[in-house]
């Protein structure tokens, strides 16, 4: 960066555009401690929309909205996964996350965990809860699907808490999991009560607004 060349970035403006939590995540995700990183407004905008608005935000909003619609906002507590479905992938992602965090490899820790968030979004399309909900005989399968999604979401809130403390406390509170810690993961049983649709956790930023983040 060079003030003379005019390619500096104003961190205060970026925090205003993305939010302080999201900016902290973007910096730690894009800039490993052991090498340089690209922190242009275009890179940050793409990462924000892909990781936070699409992956995390969409997973939360879709899951909670469907639980509210199909199950009246409650999922009976039961096994969170026995190695099939998302359970095995979540356990593996948590192991990789812990290993990288122990070495202060924050960017790698985030990348290692992110695969299970993306997998959970695909899991929704594979399980098709909207079809399961049409058949009362498949109620157990429907609840099992949402328990697996809740397990990933609750773990995500804990895993990302050091990077985005404000937003992740909001996510965990929305799921009734405020006291959950990394030592509790992966959970053996998951349930939920009183869930209802909510505003987007990470509102999508349109490309035409990208100029707001430049210095």
N, CA, C and O of each residue as an XYZ file, in Angstrom:
860
protein
N       0.835     -1.194      0.000
C       0.000      0.000      0.000
C       0.878      1.255      0.000
O       1.977      1.274      0.554
N       0.368      2.269     -0.622
C       1.110      3.522     -0.680
C       0.130      4.686     -0.739
O      -0.771      4.711     -1.578
N       0.316      5.653      0.165
C      -0.552      6.825      0.153
C      -0.378      7.607     -1.134
O      -1.336      8.172     -1.662
N       0.857      7.639     -1.641
C       1.128      8.342     -2.898
C       0.391      7.687     -4.070
O      -0.163      8.370     -4.932
N       0.396      6.355     -4.085
C      -0.273      5.632     -5.172
C      -1.786      5.624     -5.004
O      -2.514      5.284     -5.936
N      -2.262      5.996     -3.824
C      -3.704      6.078     -3.616
C      -4.389      4.745     -3.410
O      -5.595      4.643     -3.636
N      -3.666      3.721     -2.990
C      -4.285      2.407     -2.823
C      -4.381      1.995     -1.354
O      -4.435      0.808     -1.035
N      -4.401      2.990     -0.465
C      -4.551      2.674      0.954
C      -6.013      2.338      1.263
O      -6.923      2.709      0.521
N      -6.213      1.630      2.372
C      -7.555      1.256      2.815
C      -7.774      1.838      4.196
O      -6.924      1.696      5.074
N      -8.893      2.483      4.393
C      -9.240      3.091      5.671
C      -9.932      2.035      6.527
O     -11.058      1.647      6.217
N      -9.284      1.555      7.607
C      -9.893      0.502      8.417
C     -11.205      0.924      9.075
O     -12.096      0.096      9.267
N     -11.330      2.202      9.418
C     -12.571      2.678     10.034
C     -13.736      2.563      9.045
O     -14.844      2.171      9.410
N     -13.457      2.915      7.783
C     -14.506      2.784      6.762
C     -14.859      1.319      6.510
O     -16.026      0.982      6.309
N     -13.861      0.465      6.521
C     -14.117     -0.946      6.295
C     -14.932     -1.540      7.438
O     -15.818     -2.363      7.212
N     -14.634     -1.125      8.653
C     -15.402     -1.608      9.797
C     -16.839     -1.117      9.720
O     -17.769     -1.825     10.108
N     -17.016      0.107      9.213
C     -18.370      0.638      9.061
C     -19.137     -0.134      7.987
O     -20.332     -0.391      8.132
N     -18.442     -0.498      6.912
C     -19.099     -1.188      5.804
C     -19.427     -2.634      6.135
O     -20.533     -3.095      5.854
N     -18.476     -3.361      6.734
C     -18.651     -4.782      6.985
C     -19.116     -5.104      8.399
O     -19.696     -6.163      8.640
N     -18.862     -4.186      9.341
C     -19.051     -4.485     10.746
C     -17.720     -4.933     11.329
O     -16.935     -5.587     10.643
N     -17.455     -4.591     12.582
C     -16.166     -4.897     13.199
C     -15.912     -6.401     13.258
O     -14.792     -6.851     13.015
N     -16.946     -7.179     13.580
C     -16.759     -8.629     13.671
C     -16.384     -9.221     12.316
O     -15.438    -10.002     12.213
N     -17.117     -8.853     11.297
C     -16.839     -9.387      9.964
C     -15.457     -8.958      9.483
O     -14.748     -9.748      8.861
N     -15.067     -7.715      9.763
C     -13.744     -7.243      9.349
C     -12.648     -8.038     10.055
O     -11.638     -8.385      9.443
N     -12.844     -8.326     11.333
C     -11.859     -9.137     12.063
C     -11.725    -10.512     11.413
O     -10.618    -11.014     11.221
N     -12.856    -11.108     11.082
C     -12.825    -12.417     10.406
C     -12.098    -12.328      9.072
O     -11.242    -13.160      8.772
N     -12.434    -11.327      8.274
C     -11.845    -11.201      6.942
C     -10.331    -11.045      7.011
O      -9.604    -11.645      6.218
N      -9.860    -10.248      7.951
C      -8.414    -10.056      8.085
C      -7.722    -11.352      8.496
O      -6.684    -11.707      7.937
N      -8.290    -12.052      9.463
C      -7.659    -13.275      9.948
C      -7.784    -14.412      8.942
O      -6.942    -15.310      8.913
N      -8.819    -14.383      8.124
C      -8.975    -15.431      7.108
C      -8.052    -15.192      5.917
O      -7.492    -16.144      5.373
N      -7.886    -13.953      5.510
C      -7.153    -13.631      4.293
C      -5.657    -13.441      4.496
O      -4.889    -13.541      3.539
N      -5.230    -13.170      5.724
C      -3.821    -12.835      5.943
C      -3.200    -13.791      6.961
O      -3.257    -13.524      8.161
N      -2.612    -14.893      6.510
C      -1.902    -15.801      7.426
C      -0.733    -15.078      8.084
O      -0.158    -14.162      7.496
N      -0.384    -15.484      9.294
C       0.695    -14.833     10.017
C       2.055    -15.031      9.356
O       2.970    -14.235      9.569
N       2.195    -16.089      8.553
C       3.519    -16.397      8.014
C       3.739    -15.926      6.584
O       4.761    -16.249      5.979
N       2.795    -15.166      6.036
C       3.012    -14.635      4.683
C       2.081    -13.448      4.436
O       1.186    -13.163      5.231
N       2.318    -12.761      3.310
C       1.497    -11.607      2.967
C       0.105    -12.053      2.541
O      -0.125    -13.219      2.221
N      -0.811    -11.101      2.545
C      -2.168    -11.394      2.105
C      -2.748    -10.234      1.321
O      -2.248     -9.111      1.397
N      -3.797    -10.505      0.572
C      -4.479     -9.503     -0.239
C      -5.671     -8.981      0.543
O      -6.592     -9.738      0.850
N      -5.661     -7.690      0.870
C      -6.772     -7.127      1.630
C      -7.470     -6.016      0.851
O      -7.872     -5.003      1.422
N      -7.607     -6.213     -0.444
C      -8.328     -5.240     -1.255
C      -9.817     -5.295     -0.936
O     -10.320     -6.300     -0.432
N     -10.513     -4.207     -1.234
C     -11.954     -4.172     -0.971
C     -12.694     -5.217     -1.798
O     -13.698     -5.765     -1.344
N     -12.205     -5.502     -3.021
C     -12.863     -6.507     -3.864
C     -12.748     -7.908     -3.256
O     -13.711     -8.675     -3.245
N     -11.560     -8.224     -2.756
C     -11.353     -9.533     -2.130
C     -12.222     -9.670     -0.886
O     -12.856    -10.703     -0.671
N     -12.247     -8.629     -0.077
C     -13.041     -8.686      1.152
C     -14.531     -8.793      0.858
O     -15.249     -9.530      1.534
N     -14.993     -8.067     -0.142
C     -16.418     -8.114     -0.486
C     -16.816     -9.515     -0.933
O     -17.844    -10.044     -0.509
N     -15.995    -10.109     -1.792
C     -16.284    -11.461     -2.274
C     -16.266    -12.460     -1.120
O     -17.136    -13.328     -1.044
N     -15.293    -12.351     -0.228
C     -15.184    -13.266      0.901
C     -16.351    -13.076      1.870
O     -16.910    -14.052      2.372
N     -16.715    -11.832      2.130
C     -17.831    -11.560      3.034
C     -19.112    -12.193      2.505
O     -19.807    -12.897      3.238
N     -19.425    -11.949      1.247
C     -20.669    -12.482      0.690
C     -20.651    -14.001      0.603
O     -21.668    -14.645      0.861
N     -19.506    -14.583      0.240
C     -19.432    -16.036      0.095
C     -19.461    -16.737      1.452
O     -20.275    -17.634      1.674
N     -18.568    -16.325      2.361
C     -18.421    -17.035      3.628
C     -19.502    -16.668      4.637
O     -20.125    -17.545      5.235
N     -19.721    -15.381      4.821
C     -20.575    -14.945      5.916
C     -22.041    -14.823      5.507
O     -22.916    -15.396      6.156
N     -22.312    -14.078      4.430
C     -23.708    -13.927      4.018
C     -24.281    -15.237      3.484
O     -25.376    -15.638      3.880
N     -23.556    -15.905      2.594
C     -24.068    -17.129      1.969
C     -23.919    -18.352      2.860
O     -24.910    -19.016      3.161
N     -22.702    -18.662      3.287
C     -22.463    -19.920      3.996
C     -23.062    -19.915      5.404
O     -23.946    -20.720      5.698
N     -22.594    -19.026      6.271
C     -23.077    -19.020      7.654
C     -24.476    -18.432      7.758
O     -25.373    -19.056      8.325
N     -24.667    -17.236      7.214
C     -25.958    -16.575      7.344
C     -27.090    -17.351      6.716
O     -28.165    -17.469      7.304
N     -26.865    -17.884      5.527
C     -27.902    -18.635      4.841
C     -28.216    -19.935      5.566
O     -29.381    -20.318      5.669
N     -27.194    -20.617      6.070
C     -27.418    -21.854      6.806
C     -28.269    -21.596      8.044
O     -29.205    -22.345      8.322
N     -27.952    -20.550      8.778
C     -28.725    -20.217      9.975
C     -30.164    -19.863      9.631
O     -31.096    -20.417     10.214
N     -30.350    -18.949      8.693
C     -31.698    -18.472      8.395
C     -32.580    -19.571      7.819
O     -33.754    -19.671      8.178
N     -32.032    -20.398      6.929
C     -32.826    -21.479      6.342
C     -33.202    -22.522      7.377
O     -34.344    -22.979      7.428
N     -32.235    -22.895      8.199
C     -32.498    -23.925      9.193
C     -33.559    -23.474     10.190
O     -34.514    -24.204     10.453
N     -33.398    -22.283     10.742
C     -34.347    -21.778     11.729
C     -35.728    -21.578     11.105
O     -36.740    -21.907     11.723
N     -35.772    -21.043      9.892
C     -37.061    -20.823      9.241
C     -37.792    -22.143      8.993
O     -39.007    -22.220      9.174
N     -37.061    -23.178      8.580
C     -37.716    -24.465      8.317
C     -38.152    -25.156      9.601
O     -39.203    -25.795      9.635
N     -37.349    -25.034     10.659
C     -37.764    -25.609     11.944
C     -39.033    -24.922     12.420
O     -39.942    -25.574     12.934
N     -39.094    -23.619     12.250
C     -40.295    -22.876     12.631
C     -41.499    -23.296     11.797
O     -42.596    -23.470     12.328
N     -41.298    -23.457     10.512
C     -42.402    -23.776      9.606
C     -42.882    -25.212      9.751
O     -44.085    -25.463      9.810
N     -41.953    -26.149      9.809
C     -42.317    -27.560      9.764
C     -42.486    -28.211     11.135
O     -43.189    -29.213     11.264
N     -41.834    -27.637     12.174
C     -41.875    -28.265     13.492
C     -42.333    -27.303     14.586
O     -42.180    -27.594     15.772
N     -42.892    -26.165     14.194
C     -43.389    -25.228     15.191
C     -42.295    -24.595     16.031
O     -42.565    -24.116     17.132
N     -41.056    -24.581     15.530
C     -39.956    -23.916     16.227
C     -39.234    -24.768     17.241
O     -38.392    -24.255     17.978
N     -39.540    -26.078     17.305
C     -38.902    -26.934     18.306
C     -38.433    -28.242     17.681
O     -39.108    -28.815     16.824
N     -37.278    -28.700     18.119
C     -36.725    -29.988     17.705
C     -36.467    -30.793     18.968
O     -35.742    -30.340     19.854
N     -37.048    -31.977     19.060
C     -36.869    -32.811     20.245
C     -35.401    -33.192     20.403
O     -34.736    -33.537     19.426
N     -34.898    -33.129     21.631
C     -33.504    -33.473     21.890
C     -33.247    -34.947     21.587
O     -34.015    -35.825     21.982
N     -32.158    -35.195     20.882
C     -31.800    -36.550     20.508
C     -30.361    -36.598     20.055
O     -29.674    -35.578     20.112
N     -29.869    -37.753     19.602
C     -28.480    -37.880     19.154
C     -28.143    -36.863     18.068
O     -28.919    -36.641     17.138
N     -26.969    -36.252     18.208
C     -26.568    -35.226     17.246
C     -25.913    -35.809     16.010
O     -25.610    -35.069     15.074
N     -25.688    -37.104     15.981
C     -25.017    -37.733     14.846
C     -24.061    -38.799     15.334
O     -23.330    -38.582     16.301
N     -24.056    -39.942     14.681
C     -23.229    -41.058     15.143
C     -22.091    -41.375     14.185
O     -21.604    -42.505     14.146
N     -21.671    -40.393     13.422
C     -20.605    -40.615     12.447
C     -21.124    -40.644     11.027
O     -20.353    -40.507     10.077
N     -22.431    -40.821     10.874
C     -23.029    -40.743      9.549
C     -23.513    -39.325      9.301
O     -23.405    -38.482     10.191
N     -24.032    -39.045      8.145
C     -24.529    -37.703      7.851
C     -23.445    -36.663      8.039
O     -22.361    -36.771      7.465
N     -23.744    -35.650      8.849
C     -22.784    -34.576      9.094
C     -21.893    -34.845     10.302
O     -20.880    -34.170     10.488
N     -22.261    -35.820     11.119
C     -21.547    -36.030     12.373
C     -20.062    -36.307     12.209
O     -19.236    -35.702     12.892
N     -19.720    -37.220     11.306
C     -18.320    -37.557     11.102
C     -17.526    -36.397     10.549
O     -16.384    -36.172     10.952
N     -18.122    -35.657      9.626
C     -17.432    -34.509      9.032
C     -17.235    -33.394     10.055
O     -16.205    -32.720     10.060
N     -18.227    -33.207     10.917
C     -18.094    -32.192     11.950
C     -16.964    -32.546     12.907
O     -16.160    -31.683     13.259
N     -16.893    -33.793     13.327
C     -15.830    -34.215     14.239
C     -14.454    -34.015     13.608
O     -13.528    -33.548     14.270
N     -14.320    -34.367     12.332
C     -13.051    -34.183     11.649
C     -12.665    -32.727     11.510
O     -11.500    -32.367     11.677
N     -13.653    -31.880     11.200
C     -13.389    -30.448     11.060
C     -12.970    -29.835     12.390
O     -12.095    -28.970     12.431
N     -13.590    -30.282     13.472
C     -13.229    -29.772     14.797
C     -11.809    -30.185     15.181
O     -11.066    -29.395     15.763
N     -11.436    -31.411     14.860
C     -10.072    -31.861     15.149
C      -9.048    -31.018     14.398
O      -8.032    -30.613     14.963
N      -9.322    -30.754     13.121
C      -8.395    -29.947     12.325
C      -8.335    -28.515     12.847
O      -7.260    -27.918     12.909
N      -9.476    -27.970     13.217
C      -9.535    -26.611     13.769
C      -8.691    -26.508     15.032
O      -7.893    -25.582     15.177
N      -8.864    -27.462     15.948
C      -8.108    -27.432     17.209
C      -6.608    -27.498     16.947
O      -5.831    -26.773     17.569
N      -6.205    -28.366     16.029
C      -4.776    -28.529     15.744
C      -4.165    -27.233     15.220
O      -3.076    -26.844     15.641
N      -4.861    -26.567     14.308
C      -4.337    -25.307     13.762
C      -4.370    -24.194     14.808
O      -3.438    -23.393     14.881
N      -5.424    -24.132     15.615
C      -5.501    -23.090     16.637
C      -4.380    -23.252     17.658
O      -3.828    -22.260     18.133
N      -4.040    -24.485     17.996
C      -2.958    -24.722     18.943
C      -1.632    -24.158     18.434
O      -0.757    -23.794     19.220
N      -1.494    -24.091     17.092
C      -0.272    -23.560     16.487
C      -0.447    -22.099     16.059
O       0.407    -21.534     15.376
N      -1.567    -21.500     16.470
C      -1.883    -20.102     16.131
C      -1.947    -19.883     14.625
O      -1.610    -18.808     14.129
N      -2.381    -20.904     13.909
C      -2.565    -20.814     12.458
C      -4.033    -20.491     12.199
O      -4.811    -21.357     11.799
N      -4.391    -19.252     12.430
C      -5.794    -18.869     12.434
C      -6.453    -19.004     11.063
O      -7.574    -19.501     10.957
N      -5.768    -18.569     10.030
C      -6.323    -18.674      8.685
C      -6.567    -20.142      8.314
O      -7.603    -20.482      7.742
N      -5.610    -20.995      8.644
C      -5.755    -22.424      8.331
C      -6.851    -23.067      9.183
O      -7.563    -23.955      8.715
N      -6.983    -22.624     10.418
C      -8.035    -23.156     11.289
C      -9.408    -22.853     10.708
O     -10.286    -23.716     10.685
N      -9.589    -21.632     10.241
C     -10.863    -21.251      9.636
C     -11.120    -22.041      8.363
O     -12.228    -22.531      8.146
N     -10.105    -22.167      7.525
C     -10.270    -22.915      6.282
C     -10.594    -24.373      6.526
O     -11.410    -24.957      5.813
N      -9.958    -24.974      7.538
C     -10.185    -26.381      7.842
C     -11.604    -26.621      8.334
O     -12.214    -27.642      8.017
N     -12.124    -25.682      9.108
C     -13.485    -25.864      9.626
C     -14.549    -25.542      8.586
O     -15.642    -26.106      8.624
N     -14.241    -24.648      7.665
C     -15.269    -24.133      6.758
C     -15.908    -25.214      5.889
O     -17.045    -25.070      5.442
N     -15.174    -26.285      5.657
C     -15.711    -27.337      4.798
C     -17.006    -27.921      5.343
O     -17.885    -28.296      4.567
N     -17.140    -28.005      6.666
C     -18.355    -28.597      7.230
C     -19.530    -27.629      7.139
O     -20.677    -28.064      7.042
N     -19.263    -26.326      7.167
C     -20.339    -25.347      6.959
C     -20.885    -25.477      5.538
O     -22.097    -25.498      5.327
N     -19.985    -25.563      4.582
C     -20.415    -25.720      3.186
C     -21.117    -27.055      2.982
O     -22.091    -27.143      2.233
N     -20.619    -28.095      3.651
C     -21.257    -29.411      3.550
C     -22.671    -29.375      4.114
O     -23.567    -30.022      3.571
N     -22.884    -28.634      5.192
C     -24.209    -28.536      5.798
C     -25.199    -27.868      4.848
O     -26.365    -28.257      4.794
N     -24.742    -26.873      4.104
C     -25.638    -26.239      3.129
C     -26.032    -27.222      2.030
O     -27.180    -27.226      1.584
N     -25.087    -28.053      1.592
C     -25.422    -29.071      0.589
C     -26.329    -30.141      1.177
O     -27.188    -30.687      0.484
N     -26.138    -30.437      2.449
C     -26.931    -31.437      3.157
C     -28.415    -31.096      3.107
O     -29.256    -31.988      2.988
N     -28.734    -29.821      3.197
C     -30.133    -29.391      3.112
C     -30.729    -29.793      1.772
O     -31.849    -30.301      1.712
N     -29.983    -29.566      0.700
C     -30.489    -29.914     -0.627
C     -30.611    -31.432     -0.801
O     -31.500    -31.910     -1.506
N     -29.733    -32.171     -0.169
C     -29.782    -33.624     -0.275
C     -30.945    -34.212      0.522
O     -31.642    -35.103      0.038
N     -31.154    -33.716      1.737
C     -32.208    -34.264      2.597
C     -33.599    -33.726      2.250
O     -34.604    -34.384      2.517
N     -33.654    -32.536      1.659
C     -34.919    -31.935      1.220
C     -35.987    -31.969      2.333
O     -36.989    -32.673      2.214
N     -35.761    -31.206      3.405
C     -36.719    -31.206      4.517
C     -38.142    -30.860      4.087
O     -39.104    -31.338      4.689
N     -38.282    -30.047      3.069
C     -39.610    -29.661      2.590
C     -40.391    -30.870      2.063
O     -41.621    -30.885      2.113
N     -39.689    -31.865      1.567
C     -40.365    -33.090      1.145
C     -40.639    -34.004      2.345
O     -41.712    -34.601      2.439
N     -39.675    -34.112      3.257
C     -39.878    -34.927      4.453
C     -41.080    -34.442      5.252
O     -41.826    -35.245      5.813
N     -41.266    -33.119      5.302
C     -42.344    -32.545      6.100
C     -43.727    -32.906      5.571
O     -44.710    -32.811      6.306
N     -43.818    -33.317      4.315
C     -45.114    -33.671      3.729
C     -45.622    -35.025      4.199
O     -46.808    -35.324      4.059
N     -44.736    -35.848      4.756
C     -45.092    -37.213      5.143
C     -44.978    -37.365      6.659
O     -43.865    -37.424      7.181
N     -46.109    -37.430      7.381
C     -46.053    -37.572      8.849
C     -45.253    -38.784      9.306
O     -44.697    -38.774     10.404
N     -45.185    -39.820      8.488
C     -44.449    -41.025      8.860
C     -42.940    -40.781      8.888
O     -42.198    -41.583      9.455
N     -42.482    -39.692      8.287
C     -41.052    -39.390      8.228
C     -40.659    -38.273      9.202
O     -39.615    -37.638      9.049
N     -41.511    -38.048     10.198
C     -41.247    -37.001     11.185
C     -39.898    -37.221     11.882
O     -39.139    -36.274     12.086
N     -39.611    -38.464     12.240
C     -38.341    -38.757     12.905
C     -37.154    -38.418     12.028
O     -36.155    -37.892     12.518
N     -37.247    -38.709     10.744
C     -36.169    -38.398      9.809
C     -36.002    -36.886      9.661
O     -34.889    -36.376      9.532
N     -37.132    -36.186      9.683
C     -37.100    -34.727      9.586
C     -36.389    -34.127     10.798
O     -35.535    -33.252     10.651
N     -36.739    -34.593     11.982
C     -36.103    -34.070     13.194
C     -34.620    -34.434     13.230
O     -33.796    -33.628     13.662
N     -34.282    -35.621     12.786
C     -32.878    -36.026     12.737
C     -32.076    -35.105     11.819
O     -30.948    -34.728     12.135
N     -32.672    -34.747     10.679
C     -32.017    -33.833      9.750
C     -31.725    -32.498     10.416
O     -30.625    -31.961     10.285
N     -32.704    -31.967     11.127
C     -32.503    -30.675     11.770
C     -31.553    -30.764     12.956
O     -30.845    -29.798     13.242
N     -31.519    -31.894     13.654
C     -30.541    -32.046     14.736
C     -29.116    -31.984     14.199
O     -28.233    -31.391     14.818
N     -28.904    -32.604     13.041
C     -27.558    -32.560     12.454
C     -27.192    -31.140     12.043
O     -26.061    -30.704     12.256
N     -28.134    -30.420     11.457
C     -27.874    -29.037     11.065
C     -27.647    -28.157     12.283
O     -26.771    -27.291     12.271
N     -28.429    -28.372     13.333
C     -28.239    -27.599     14.559
C     -26.878    -27.880     15.189
O     -26.241    -26.972     15.723
N     -26.434    -29.130     15.129
C     -25.120    -29.459     15.690
C     -24.019    -28.678     14.989
O     -23.096    -28.184     15.636
N     -24.115    -28.564     13.662
C     -23.114    -27.792     12.920
C     -23.217    -26.311     13.251
O     -22.198    -25.650     13.452
N     -24.426    -25.787     13.311
C     -24.607    -24.364     13.594
C     -24.106    -24.008     14.999
O     -23.420    -23.003     15.184
N     -24.453    -24.831     15.970
C     -24.008    -24.562     17.342
C     -22.484    -24.636     17.438
O     -21.862    -23.801     18.096
N     -21.887    -25.627     16.787
C     -20.426    -25.726     16.767
C     -19.809    -24.523     16.065
O     -18.774    -24.011     16.491
N     -20.439    -24.081     15.005
C     -19.946    -22.913     14.269
C     -19.909    -21.683     15.160
O     -18.950    -20.911     15.123
N     -20.958    -21.498     15.965
C     -20.978    -20.365     16.883
C     -19.805    -20.385     17.846
O     -19.222    -19.343     18.146
N     -19.458    -21.578     18.333
C     -18.339    -21.708     19.278
C     -17.002    -21.522     18.568
O     -16.133    -20.795     19.048
N     -16.844    -22.174     17.437
C     -15.588    -22.126     16.696
C     -15.257    -20.702     16.233
O     -14.098    -20.288     16.261
N     -16.266    -19.974     15.814
C     -16.030    -18.625     15.294
C     -16.098    -17.542     16.361
O     -15.869    -16.369     16.070
N     -16.413    -17.927     17.595
C     -16.536    -16.939     18.671
C     -15.269    -16.117     18.877
O     -15.381    -14.908     19.082
N     -14.062    -16.704     18.836
C     -12.864    -15.871     19.019
C     -12.657    -14.861     17.896
O     -12.001    -13.838     18.090
N     -13.211    -15.146     16.729
C     -13.022    -14.275     15.573
C     -14.132    -13.222     15.457
O     -13.877    -12.086     15.058
N     -15.354    -13.606     15.807
C     -16.499    -12.701     15.697
C     -17.347    -12.805     16.958
O     -18.455    -13.342     16.916
N     -16.839    -12.298     18.080
C     -17.523    -12.501     19.368
C     -18.948    -11.960     19.417
O     -19.834    -12.616     19.966
N     -19.182    -10.786     18.859
C     -20.520    -10.212     18.907
C     -21.526    -11.011     18.099
O     -22.591    -11.370     18.602
N     -21.192    -11.286     16.857
C     -22.102    -12.007     15.967
C     -22.321    -13.445     16.418
O     -23.432    -13.965     16.311
N     -21.278    -14.089     16.919
C     -21.434    -15.484     17.318
C     -22.199    -15.622     18.629
O     -22.891    -16.621     18.827
N     -22.095    -14.655     19.522
C     -22.953    -14.675     20.710
C     -24.411    -14.529     20.287
O     -25.302    -15.143     20.873
N     -24.641    -13.716     19.270
C     -25.990    -13.543     18.738
C     -26.498    -14.854     18.133
O     -27.651    -15.232     18.342
N     -25.634    -15.545     17.383
C     -26.019    -16.824     16.777
C     -26.315    -17.865     17.853
O     -27.335    -18.551     17.783
N     -25.445    -17.989     18.836
C     -25.648    -18.982     19.888
C     -26.896    -18.678     20.709
O     -27.612    -19.596     21.108
N     -27.159    -17.414     20.962
C     -28.367    -17.044     21.701
C     -29.618    -17.407     20.912
O     -30.612    -17.851     21.487
N     -29.570    -17.217     19.595
C     -30.717    -17.544     18.752
C     -31.028    -19.035     18.773
O     -32.165    -19.443     18.535
N     -30.000    -19.856     19.061
C     -30.168    -21.313     19.089
C     -30.301    -21.853     20.506
O     -30.397    -23.065     20.699
N     -30.307    -20.969     21.499
C     -30.404    -21.412     22.883
C     -29.177    -22.143     23.361
O     -29.284    -23.065     24.170
N     -27.995    -21.750     22.874
C     -26.754    -22.462     23.196
C     -25.697    -21.527     23.760
O     -24.510    -21.690     23.477
N     -26.114    -20.548     24.553
C     -25.185    -19.522     25.025
C     -24.017    -20.077     25.836
O     -22.918    -19.527     25.767
N     -24.221    -21.149     26.603
C     -23.176    -21.651     27.472
C     -22.261    -22.687     26.844
O     -21.388    -23.233     27.520
N     -22.447    -22.963     25.571
C     -21.670    -23.998     24.890
C     -20.211    -23.568     24.739
O     -19.934    -22.404     24.447
N     -19.269    -24.514     24.938
C     -17.854    -24.213     24.794
C     -17.198    -25.243     23.884
O     -17.803    -26.257     23.536
N     -15.963    -24.973     23.508
C     -15.241    -25.883     22.626
C     -15.062    -27.259     23.271
O     -15.025    -28.273     22.574
N     -14.951    -27.294     24.600
C     -14.787    -28.567     25.301
C     -16.028    -29.452     25.175
O     -15.944    -30.665     25.370
N     -17.178    -28.855     24.849
C     -18.433    -29.610     24.717
C     -18.598    -30.246     23.343
O     -19.532    -31.018     23.126
N     -17.700    -29.928     22.414
C     -17.883    -30.337     21.020
C     -17.029    -31.540     20.661
O     -15.919    -31.683     21.176
N     -17.531    -32.420     19.775
C     -18.887    -32.414     19.227
C     -19.908    -32.874     20.264
O     -19.609    -33.734     21.092
N     -21.092    -32.314     20.220
C     -22.136    -32.668     21.168
C     -22.700    -34.054     20.868
O     -22.751    -34.488     19.717
N     -23.117    -34.730     21.920
C     -23.713    -36.053     21.727
C     -25.220    -35.978     21.541
O     -25.823    -36.888     20.971
N     -25.831    -34.901     22.016
C     -27.278    -34.726     21.866
C     -27.584    -33.264     21.595
O     -26.939    -32.371     22.143
N     -28.561    -33.030     20.755
C     -28.933    -31.669     20.374
C     -30.452    -31.572     20.279
O     -31.120    -32.512     19.849
N     -30.981    -30.437     20.679
C     -32.398    -30.142     20.515
C     -32.561    -28.636     20.496
O     -31.585    -27.900     20.638
N     -33.778    -28.179     20.325
C     -34.016    -26.736     20.304
C     -35.478    -26.476     20.609
O     -36.340    -27.314     20.343
N     -35.748    -25.307     21.168
C     -37.119    -24.899     21.449
C     -37.244    -23.401     21.236
O     -36.302    -22.645     21.474
N     -38.406    -22.986     20.790
C     -38.672    -21.554     20.646
C     -37.950    -20.863     19.526
O     -37.778    -19.645     19.572
N     -37.512    -21.601     18.505
C     -36.828    -20.968     17.378
C     -37.838    -20.284     16.476
O     -38.928    -20.807     16.244
N     -37.481    -19.131     15.977
C     -38.361    -18.397     15.064
C     -37.515    -17.657     14.042
O     -36.363    -17.327     14.324
N     -38.065    -17.388     12.851
C     -37.301    -16.677     11.810
C     -36.741    -15.370     12.340
O     -37.340    -14.723     13.199
N     -35.582    -14.989     11.816
C     -34.882    -13.811     12.306
C     -34.310    -13.027     11.137
O     -34.271    -13.505     10.003
N     -33.866    -11.814     11.440
C     -33.210    -11.003     10.417
C     -31.877    -11.634     10.053
O     -31.295    -12.345     10.873
N     -31.374    -11.393      8.836
C     -30.088    -11.984      8.431
C     -28.972    -11.604      9.396
O     -28.846    -10.446      9.795
N     -28.165    -12.592      9.765
C     -27.036    -12.339     10.649
C     -25.969    -11.505      9.944
O     -25.338    -10.636     10.545
N     -25.785    -11.792      8.658
C     -24.822    -11.057      7.831
C     -25.527    -10.622      6.548
O     -25.519    -11.363      5.565
N     -26.134     -9.442      6.538
C     -26.818     -8.979      5.323
C     -25.851     -8.920      4.147
O     -24.717     -8.461      4.282
N     -26.305     -9.381      3.017
C     -25.463     -9.387      1.824
C     -25.147     -7.958      1.394
O     -26.010     -7.084      1.454
N     -23.907     -7.721      0.960
C     -23.490     -6.408      0.470
C     -23.446     -6.470     -1.051
O     -22.773     -7.331     -1.617
N     -24.144     -5.581     -1.702
C     -24.208     -5.583     -3.164
C     -22.905     -5.062     -3.772
O     -22.250     -4.196     -3.193
N     -22.531     -5.590     -4.939
C     -21.285     -5.141     -5.587
C     -21.235     -3.636     -5.805
O     -20.166     -3.031     -5.720
N     -22.376     -3.031     -6.084
C     -22.369     -1.576     -6.336
C     -22.056     -0.779     -5.088
O     -21.767      0.415     -5.170
N     -22.111     -1.427     -3.926
C     -21.758     -0.744     -2.685
C     -20.295     -0.936     -2.312
O     -19.844     -0.445     -1.277
N     -19.554     -1.652     -3.155
C     -18.156     -1.972     -2.826
C     -17.311     -0.715     -2.619
O     -16.366     -0.734     -1.831
N     -17.634      0.365     -3.309
C     -16.848      1.574     -3.190
C     -16.849      2.156     -1.796
O     -15.973      2.950     -1.452
N     -17.824      1.770     -0.988
C     -17.893      2.307      0.385
C     -16.767      1.827      1.257
O     -16.465      2.445      2.278
N     -16.118      0.699      0.864
C     -15.082      0.161      1.726
C     -13.694      0.657      1.368
O     -12.732      0.354      2.074
N     -13.573      1.396      0.310
C     -12.256      1.897     -0.094
C     -11.847      3.053      0.822
O     -12.693      3.761      1.368
N     -10.538      3.226      0.976
C     -10.047      4.306      1.821
C     -10.136      5.645      1.134
O      -9.760      6.664      1.715
